[in-house]
Amino acid sequence: MFSGWHRALLLSLQLPEDADAQVQDSLEELHLLVESLGCEVGDRIVQTRPQIHPATFFGKGKLGFIKDTLHRLDADAVVVDRTLSPKQQQNLEQQLKCLVLDRTQVILEIFARNARSRAAQLQIQLAQSEYLFPRLVGMWQHLDRERGGIGLSRGMGEKQIGKDRHYLQRRIAKLRTELSRLERERVTQKKRRAHCLRVSLVGYTNAGKSTVMNALTNSDLLVEDRLFATLDSTTRLLEAGSRPKVLLSDTVGFIRNLPTELIKAFQSTLETVRDADLLLHVVDANDDFEAHLQTTRQVLEVLGANCIPVQLVFNKTDQADPMRLGMLKRLYPEAVFVSALNGGVATLQERIQTFFKQRMKTVTIRLDYQHSQRLSDIYEWSRVDHIDYREEGILMTLTSLPGYLNRLRHHLAPNFTELPA
């Protein structure tokens, strides 16, 4: 999407409703985002204004100071800690004579570099194309300035914009078609897993979700100490012997002001969150937990997943100050505190088991022998606590979630008889 920049100047605008700590925390996060792309951060500039300047985002007086700072630092890019309009970005580049990026572009680029699966690559390509489409105007106007416009005829820049628009329109349509095909495959896979209980890991990026998943499932997923190391939804079996089976899914991490283009593009990947019976909300116990909690809850609301039961999990407790841990435990008495890197997830495993056990129902059924081939369905959808082969049929005591027992009734009736408790 962009390349060739080595040192960046970070810019932020503080509006009346923005607290100092909020602005600084967001800039610190942007600093990490830019560094994750291999770029050095030269300095930070914050302007306080009553409102955003509609043409240049920052006040015109501040632009002179920004230009001087760019020259002093020998910086070749500025990164603005908000999303710029196409016109603001164009005007800033004209006045500052350097590459101008906004927070959304930086996040999109990180996603593009980290995408591994075909689905993730298609999703980020779609998000980038949709972001770029309204920004085509002005990208080729330099051709007209160099050649000179003649009357009302179409200039070279205008012709190029038209070509690029058609190209991006075709590209967006093609990407959506291919993603629709992958979505149909995902729906088919989802049907095959319909008899399983589903747990999804959610939380702020770099909170340690993949480490938690590795500890819970004895897996070896990629774990890196960087933002957005995980983009692809990965699913593993939580316990081999449990019935119904419990599946645990890792998902892409969230972040402040997650671009709407990414939320739309990753809808299918994030379906694993909406389909979950339980969410494990993983929080770094050493980080800005209040802001991270709020951000994750906001994204869950956007996804329509805010009604799903949540188990709060504070991770990286081995690195936390004891005083801080004591405060967190008083503030969140229902939370589970773990150090997943050191394998300390036994309490979390018990909490997951307890969550489902408390919601389980037990019934006794009699299955006719002529329908004994349906035993496999019963074992898939429930835990068989007792089985007794009698003359009148197979007596079974089953335990499962009420919804799963209803599915058994739907699929097997009238092949079995439910006996009174």
N, C-alpha and C positions, 0 to 999 in steps of 0.2 A: 504493500500500500504506500509506503514511503521508505526512503533510505538515505544514507549519506549525511546524517546529522550526528555529531559527536559530543557536543556540549550544549546543554539546554538551560534556559532561564525560566524558572517557574513563576507564573503570574496568577494572582488571585484577586478577586473583588469582594470586599466585605460590605454587605448591605446592612441597613439598620437592624434587621431581624437576626443577623448572624452573630453568634457569640464568638469571642476571641478564640476560645479553646476549640470550638467547632471548625473554624477556619484553619487553625494551625494543625489540627489532627488530619484534616482532609489534605492539606499540603504535604504533610509527612507521608501520607499514604501515596500521593501522587509521586513523591520523590522515589519511593520504593518501586512503583510501577515503571517509571522512566529508567531507573537503574536496571530493572529486570530485562530491559531491551538492550542493555549494553551501552547506554549513554550516560555520560557524566553530567551531574547537576552542578551548575556554576553558582547559582544564587537564587533567592526567592524575593519577590516583590509583591506586597499587598497594598492595594489602593482601597481607601474607604470612601464610598460614594452613597448618596441617597437612592440612586437608581442606576441601572445599566444604561450606558450610552448606546442608543439604537444603531449607530453606524460603526463605531470602533470599539464597543464594549467598555473600554477604559476612557477616561477623560483625555481630551487632547493635550492638556498640559503634562499629564503623566507619560504620554507616549514619547516625549522628548527625553525624559529621564530613562525610560526603558531602552531607547536607542543608544544613549550614552553608555548604559550598563552593558548592553550587548557588545559594543565596541571594546569596552574595558576588559570584559571577560573573554573576548574572542569567541563568543558563542555563536552558533549557526542555526539555532532554533529557539522558539519560545513555546512553552506548553501552558495553556490556560486551564485552570482547575474548574472549568464548567464546560457546557456544550455551547459552542458558538453557532450563530446562524451563518448560512453560506455567505451572506453579504458582509458580515462582521469579519469573517475569516479572510475574505478577499481584500477588504480595506486594510486590515492589519498587515497582511503580507506586502501590500503596496507601500505602506508607510514605513514599516520596519525593515524592508528589504531582506527578509529571511523567511525560513520555513515557519509556519504557524500551525500548531496542532492544538486540539482540545482534548479534554479528558476522555471523551468517547473514542476518538481515534486511537489513543494510546491503548485503551482496553481492547479495542478490536484487533489491534496489531498483536498484542500478547496472546489473545485467543487464536489468531491465525497461526502463530508460531508454535503453539502448544497442541493444536488439534492433531489427533492421531487417527482416529477412526474415520471411515468414509462419511458417516453421518455428521460428525463434528465438523469435518472440513467443508461439507456442503452447507451446513448451518452458518458457519462464519463467513463463507463466501457470499451467501445471501444477505447477511447483515451488512457486510462491507458494501455490496452493490446498492442496497437500499439507502445506505448512508451517503454514498457518493452521488447518486442520481440527482438530487436537487442542487448539488454543488458543481455541476458541469458548467453552468453559466459563468463566464468570466475566466475559465481555465484556458481558453484559446483566444481571448480577445487581443492578446499581444500580437497575433498575426495580422489583425486588421490595423493596429496602430503602426506596425512596421510597413505595411503595404499601402495604407491609406484607403479610407472608404470612398466609394463613388456613388453619389446619389442614394437611391433606395435599394440598390442591388445588394444581394447577400454577400457578405464578406467571407474571407477564408475562415475566420474564427466561427462565424455563425454556421457555416457549412460543416465544420468539424464538430461543433456542438450537436448538430442534427444527427451526424453519423454516430457519435458516441451515445446519444440518447437511444437510438435504435438498437445499438449493440447491447447496452445495459438492459433495455426492455426485454430483448431476446434472452439474455443471460439470466435475468431474474425469473422469467417464465420457465426456462429450462431447469433451473435449480429447484424451483417449487415443484415441478413435475417429478423430479428425481427424489426429492424429499417425501413427496406423497407416496411414492412407491415403497420407500423404506418404512414409512409409517404403516402401510398395509402389512408389511412383514412383521413389524413390531406388534401390531394388533393380533396377528396370528400367534406369535410367541406368547403374548399376554394371555390368550385363551388357554394355551397349554399349561400355564402356571396358575390358572384360576383357582385351583384347589389349595394353593399355598397361602400362608400368612405372609404379609409383606411389611418389612421395616425399612425406612429410608433414612440415611444420614443427611442432615442439612446443616448449614452454618456458614459463617464467614470464611472467605478464602484463607487458606493456611492455618486453619484452626486445628488441623490434625485429624480430619475425618478419615483419610485413607489409612492412617496409622491405627485408628480405632477399629476400622474394618479388618485390617490385617490381624489385629490381636483377637478379635471376636471370631474370625473364621479361619485362622491359621493360613492366611493367604500371603502373597508376596507382591501386592500392588505397588506401583511406583510411588515412592515417598520422597519428596524434595522440599526443602525449606525455601519455597518461593511462592509467589502469588499465582493462582490458577494452574497449579501443576496437574490437577485433574479436571478434564473437560468432559470425558466420556462417562456415561452412566455404566457402572459395573455391578453385577449382581452375583452373590455367592450364597451357598447354603449355610445357614447359621449353625444348625445342629443336625448331624446326619441321621440320628435316631428319632427325632421328634416327629409327631404326627398330630395335626397336619404339619407339613414341612414349613419351616420359617426361612424366608429369603431376605437377605440384607443387601441393600443397594447403596452404593456411593454415588454422589451427584456433584455437579459443578458448584464451586463455592460462590457465595454472594459477596457483594461489595457495595459501598455507598454509591448512590446515583448510577446503579447498573443500567447501561444504555437500553432504551426501550427496544432498539433494533435487535439486541441480543436476547432479550426476554422473548420477543416474538419468534426469533429464529430457533431458539432452543426449547420451544414449547413441547415438541415431541419427546426430547430428552428428559425434560422436567415432568413428563407425565408420570414417571416413577414416584414422584413426590405426591401427586394428587391421588395415585392409586394405593398409597400406603395405608395400612391399618394403624401404624404407629410411626411417629417421627422422632429420631434421636437428634436433638439440637445440640451440636457440639460447639463449645465456646472455649477459646484460649483463656485460661485463668489468669494469664499475665498481661493480657492486652486490654484495650478499651472496651470492656465487656458490655457496658450499657449501650453504647452506640452500635456495637455488633449485634446485640440482642434485638434492638429496634430495627436495624436494617433487615435482618433475616425475617422478622415478623412482617415487615412491610412487603417483602418479596413474596412471602407465603400468601399474603392477602391478595396480591396481584394475581397469583397463580390459582386462587380459589381453593387453597389448601389450609386456610387458617382455622377450619373446624376439625381438623384431624388431631387426635390426642398427641401430646408432645411430652417427651421425657428430656429434661434439660441435663446436659452432660458437660461438666467443666473438665477440660483436658489440660495436660502439661502441668499437673500439680507438683511434680518433682522440682519444677523450676520456680514455683511461686513462693513469695514471702509468707511465712506462717501467719503473720498478722492479717495479711490480705485474704488468705484462705479462711481464717476464722470469721472475717467479715462476710465473705461470700456464703459460708455455711449458715450464718444467721439470717442473711437476706433471702437465701434460696434453700430452705430446709428440705425440700422434696428433690433437689438436684442430686446427681451422682457425681462424685469427684474421683477422677482416674488419672493415671499416668500410663497412657496406652503404649508409649515407647518402651516402657519397662514391663509390659504385659499385665499391668494391674487393672484388669477389666472384669474380674470375677463378680463384683457387686453389680456391675452393669448387666452381665449375663443373667444374674438372678432377678434383677428388676424387670427385664424383658419377659422372662418366664412368668413372673408374678403377674405382670400386666395381662397376659393372655389367659393365665389360669383363672384369674378373677372374673373373666368374661365368658368362660366356658360353661356349657350346659351339658348335663349327662342324661341320656335316654337309653331305654332298653327296647330292642326290636326283635322280631322273629322273622327270619328270612326263609322263604320256601326253598326246598332243595333244588327244584327245577330252575331256580334263578341264582344258583350258587356262583355262576360266572360273574355276578356283579360284586362279589367280595372285594375284588381289586379296587372298585370305585369307593367302597366303604372305607378301605384302608387308606386311600388317598385323601379323602375328605375329612377323616376323623381319626382319633386315637381309640383303638379297640382295647378297652380295659379288661373285658372278660368275654370268652366265647365258649359256648356249650352246645354240642351236637346232640339234639334230642330227636325222638321219633317224630314229633310234630313239626320240626324244623330247626334251624340254626338260631339259637338265642345269643344275642350280642349286647353288651353294654358299651355304648359309644360316648365319647366326650369330644366336643368341638364347639366352635363359636356358633351362636344361634343362626347366623346367616348361612353358615356352611351346612348346618343340619337342615335348614329349609331347602337348600339346593339338593341335598340327598333325597329329601321327601319328594321334590319335584322330579328328579331323574329316575328314582327307583319305584315310586308309587305306580301301580298298586301291588308291586312285587314283594312288599314286606308289610308287617303289621307292627305298629308302635304299641308297646305294652304300658299299662299304667305304672307309675313309680311305686 
